[in-house]
Amino acid sequence: MSAFLAKPKTDPRGGILVLHAWWGLNDFCKDFCIRLANEGYVVLASDLYDGAIAKTIPEAEKLRAKLKPEPTSKLILKSLKQLQTEANKKPIGMIGFSLGAYWGLWLVDEKPKTFAAAVSFYATRGMKCVKTSSAFLGHFAETDPYVSESGRKKMEKTLTAAGGNVSFYSYTNTHHWFFENDRPEFNAQAAELAWKRTTDFLKTNLAE
């Protein structure tokens, strides 16, 4: 299985599954995993494209179009199993970016008792959560043609009704991919704030 694993120097405080945006498992995503490892987590980033990387939207659209639901879901479930082994019974979290967040939210829906924390960067999906043990953090752009306000509100309502502790944030003067420093949409101020909120959220919800 193609994946990127980052480990802390000390005993991990928890495990985090990272799912990349439609660009693939690129340097930004790997660096993000290393940053999380430096915060004390063992981090596994699954490679949904098996090594392929996109740099433009048309390239990303072609790669995304090749994803098939069944093999993709199986790959993500295998990634989760590997992460659980690496985490050695420590709490598990999920962080996804756009396409990856869409799949990550599916995984939390499938395994509602497995996750203690879930972070979505600029992504929503219809959730079937009846009851969940996960807390949820969402980072959303102020201007985003890929994410509707109604979809965001619907997901927030569903997750709250399922018992999740839900915190969603919208960032002023931002666009989709604002957190990714290799994209022209990158907003340093918003990214710094989103990082702080993410690490604070993980420290609270991945505590043993």
Secondary structure, DSSP 4 states (H G I P E B T S, - for coil): --EEEE--SS--SEEEEEE--TT-S-HHHHHHHHHHHHTTEEEEEE-TTTT----SHHHHHHHHHH--HHHHHHHHHHHHHHHHHHHTT--EEEEEETHHHHHHHHHHHHSTTT-SEEEEES-------SS---EEEEEEEEE-TTS-HHHHHHHHHHHHHTT--EEEEEEEEEETTTT-TTSTT--HHHHHHHHHHHHHHHHHHS--
